[in-house]
């Protein structure tokens, strides 16, 4: 069990239908109140210069599927995460 799991520049390489399974696979290894840190680029003029970038994921969309706040989305994570902070560079 881990206190923190860091996923840095990984999720933008996955289509949405695979993303939740991937996150849930690792999230089950978090301790209660553990933290999941996601670092991912937002859409910019160079986003698709990396040939295998599939989709940019924004904080609001991730919060909808990971937070389980009843938003109208097609699927939810089996785990619930609370968005604590967002940093832009």
C-alpha positions as CSV (number, residue, x, y, z in Angstrom):
1,X,0.0,0.0,0.0
2,X,1.3,3.5,-0.9
3,X,0.7,7.0,0.4
4,X,1.1,8.5,-3.1
5,X,1.0,7.3,-6.6
6,X,2.4,9.6,-9.3
7,X,1.2,9.3,-12.9
8,X,3.3,11.8,-14.8
9,X,2.7,12.2,-18.6
10,X,0.9,8.9,-18.9
11,X,-2.8,9.5,-19.2
12,X,-2.7,11.6,-22.4
13,X,-1.5,8.4,-24.2
14,X,-4.8,6.6,-23.4
15,X,-8.3,6.7,-24.9
16,X,-11.0,7.4,-22.3
17,X,-12.4,3.9,-22.4
18,X,-9.0,2.6,-21.1
19,X,-8.2,5.4,-18.7
20,X,-10.5,4.4,-15.8
21,X,-9.4,0.8,-15.8
22,X,-5.8,1.9,-15.7
23,X,-6.4,4.4,-12.8
24,X,-8.5,1.8,-10.9
25,X,-5.8,-0.8,-11.3
26,X,-3.2,1.4,-9.5
27,X,-5.6,3.1,-7.1
28,X,-6.4,-0.1,-5.3
29,X,-2.8,0.1,-4.0
30,X,-3.3,3.4,-2.3
31,X,-3.6,3.6,1.5
32,X,-6.9,5.1,2.8
33,X,-6.6,8.8,2.2
34,X,-3.7,8.2,-0.2
35,X,-3.1,10.7,-3.0
36,X,-3.1,10.2,-6.7
37,X,-1.0,12.8,-8.5
38,X,-1.7,13.3,-12.2
39,X,0.6,15.4,-14.4
40,X,-0.5,15.7,-17.9
41,X,-0.2,18.4,-20.7
42,X,-3.3,20.4,-21.7
43,X,-4.1,21.0,-25.3
44,X,-1.7,23.4,-26.9
45,X,-0.2,24.0,-30.4
46,X,2.4,21.4,-29.7
47,X,0.3,18.7,-27.9
48,X,0.0,16.5,-31.0
49,X,3.7,16.9,-31.9
50,X,4.1,13.9,-29.6
51,X,2.8,11.4,-32.1
52,X,1.2,9.0,-29.6
53,X,-0.7,11.7,-27.6
54,X,-4.3,10.5,-27.8
55,X,-6.4,13.1,-25.8
56,X,-5.8,16.0,-23.5
57,X,-7.5,15.5,-20.1
58,X,-8.6,18.6,-18.2
59,X,-9.1,18.9,-14.4
60,X,-12.9,19.4,-14.7
61,X,-13.4,16.3,-16.8
62,X,-11.1,14.2,-14.6
63,X,-13.0,15.5,-11.5
64,X,-16.3,14.4,-13.0
65,X,-15.3,10.8,-13.5
66,X,-13.0,10.4,-10.5
67,X,-15.0,12.5,-8.0
68,X,-18.4,10.8,-8.4
69,X,-20.3,14.0,-7.9
70,X,-23.3,12.9,-9.9
71,X,-22.3,14.7,-13.1
72,X,-23.8,13.4,-16.3
73,X,-20.9,11.4,-17.7
74,X,-21.0,7.9,-19.2
75,X,-18.9,6.2,-16.6
76,X,-17.3,6.7,-13.2
77,X,-14.3,5.4,-11.4
78,X,-14.7,2.7,-8.8
79,X,-12.6,4.9,-6.6
80,X,-13.5,8.4,-5.4
81,X,-10.9,11.2,-5.4
82,X,-11.2,14.7,-4.3
83,X,-9.6,17.4,-6.4
84,X,-7.2,19.2,-4.1
85,X,-5.2,21.4,-6.3
86,X,-4.5,22.3,-9.9
87,X,-1.2,23.8,-11.2
88,X,-0.6,25.2,-14.6
89,X,2.8,25.8,-16.0
